[in-house]
């Protein structure tokens, strides 16, 4: 059982695509957030999506209207809804008003639940941005200074080995291995080649953009 979260505007096409691509089932929850009061175009998109969900055997989507004129109240309302949802959560915030998107994203971060985030830029039917849950987790729980030093060392010396990192930082290899376990889990470091050299991933630069 999973939960799908969407921000709804005048179009529901991207929601149908996300549900299809994610192989949604009747067991999955579908939540739609929109600004209060929901206007005609939004309600028409909602009714269309309800009919589509029914025709393919999915659970009826739930529409939640957020009072975005009071941001604190809107975030609280979104959090209360999200709090009840089972994990994992798939969030696609490609539609609706920007204030609704910001509200829902903030609520997702504050709820501290695991979620995968998708955003489709305006005017693009092909490009989908996917921010891994591991990177979102780093926003909530940043790396310690010691782990950042390990990551920076790898960024400055692509292909460096565990032994070389330990020598550079004056640490035990066991300590470096413990750091690497978390860095690999968070998709910041990868191992390549026979020498098992360590290399930063593209996401590492978002964590340590200016290695010194």
N, C-alpha and C positions, 0 to 999 in steps of 0.2 A: 504493500500500500504506500502510495506517494501522495504528495500534495503539489498542485500546480497553482501558481500565483501569476495573475496578469493585471496590467493596468489597461483599462478599456477606454477607447475613444469612439470614433465614428466607424471604425473598420474592425472586423473580427478575423480577417483572413490569416493574419500571422498567428493568431491563437489556434486556429484549426491546423495550421502547418506544424506548430510546435507540438500539439497533442498527437498528431499523426507521426511525426519524426521520433517522438519519445515513446511511441507505442502505449499510449494511455489506455487504461482499462476501467471497467465499471467500479473497481475497488478504489480508484484514485479520487481524491478531492480536487475540485476545481473552484478557485476563488477569483473573482473579478473585482478590482477596486476602481472606483471612479469618483470624480468630484461631486459633491452634493450641491444642488439637486441634479439628478441625472436628467439630461435634456433629451429631446426627441431622437437625435441621431444616435446617441449612446443607447437608448432604450431599443431602437430598431436593431442595432448591432447585437444587443443582448438577446433579443427574441430570436434573431437568426441563429445565434450560437446555441441557444437552448434547443431549437428544432434540430440543428445538426447533431448535437450531442445525443439527443434522443434517437435519431435515425441510425447512429452507429453504436448504440448500446452503452453510452457513457453516462455517468452520474450527472444529474442536473447541476449546472454551474450556479454558484451563489454570488449574487451581486451585492457588494458592500459600498455604500455611499459615504465618503469622508467629507466632513465639514472643514475644508481646506482654508477657510477664512480664519480659523483658530488652529494654527499649526500644532500646538501642544496637544490639543484635544484630538486632532486628526491622527497624529502619531500614536497616541494612546489607544485610540479605537482600532487602528491597524494592528498594533501590538496584541491587543486582546484577541483579535481574530487569528493572527498568526500563531499565537501561543497555543491554541487548541489544535493546531494542525500536526499531523504525523510527519516525521522525517523519512526519507530525504525530501527536500523542497526544490522544485524547479521553478525559477522565477523568470518570466519574460516580460520586461518592462519597456516594450517597444511602442506602446500606444498610449493614448490619453494625454492629459495636460501635464506639463513639466512639473507643476507643483504636486500632482498626484504621484508622479514617478519618484520625486525626491522624498515625499512622505513615506511611501511604501519601502523604498530602499533604506531609509533611516530606521524604520521599524524593524526591518529584517536584521540589520546590524545589531540593534539593541536587544533583540530577542535571543541572540547568541545561538541560533539554530544553524545547522549545516544547510547551505543552499547553493545551487549552481545558478549563475546569473547569465541571461542572454539579453542582448539589446540589438535591435535592427535599426541602423541609421535611417533617417528620413530619406525617401526617394530611392532606396536601394532594396531590391527584392532578393538579391543574391547574397549580399554581405551580412553575416551575422557575427556579432562580437560575443565571445564566450569568456567570462572571467572565472577561472577555476575556483572551487570552494577553498582550496589551500591558500590562495592569495587573499581571499576575503577573510580567512581566519587570521592572517598576518595583520590585517587592519585592527582586529580586536586584540590580538596578542602579539605585539611586535617581538622580533628577535632580541635576545639579550646582547649586550655589548660584546661578550666573548664570541658568540656565534656570528655576529656581524664582522668581527675581526677575521674569523675563519673564512667567511664568504668573501670579504674584500681581498684576502690573500689569494684566493682562487681566481678572482676576477683579474687581479694584477698579474697572475702567473698561470694562464690556462695550461692544463696538462700536468700541473704540479701533483706530487704524490702525497699520501698521508704522512710519510716520514719527513718529507721536505717541509710540509706545513708545520709539523710539530717542532722541527728545528728552527724554523723562521720565527715562530711565536713563543718558543721556549716552553712548550707544553708537552705532556706525555701523549704518545700516540693514542692511547685508550681514550683520553679526553677529546682528542680531535675526532676519533671515530664516533663518539657519542654526539658530537656536534653535527657530523655528517649525516647521521641517521635522521635527524630532524630536517636538515637542509634538503636531503633527497626526498623525504616524505612531503615536503612543501614545494617540490618541483623547482628548487632553486639551483640544484647541482646535479650533474650527470657524470657517469664514468664512461670513458672511451679508451679503446686501444689495449694492446697486450700489457702495457705498463700500468693499466688501470689508472690512467691519469684523470684528474678531476677538472671539470669544465663548468663554467656558469651557464645557466639557461637564459633565455631571453627575459624571463621574469626576474632574474637576479638584479638586473639593472634598475628595476622599479623599486627594489628594496635598498640598494646601495648605488645610487646613480652617479656618485662622484668618489670612486675609490681613490684614496690618497697613498 
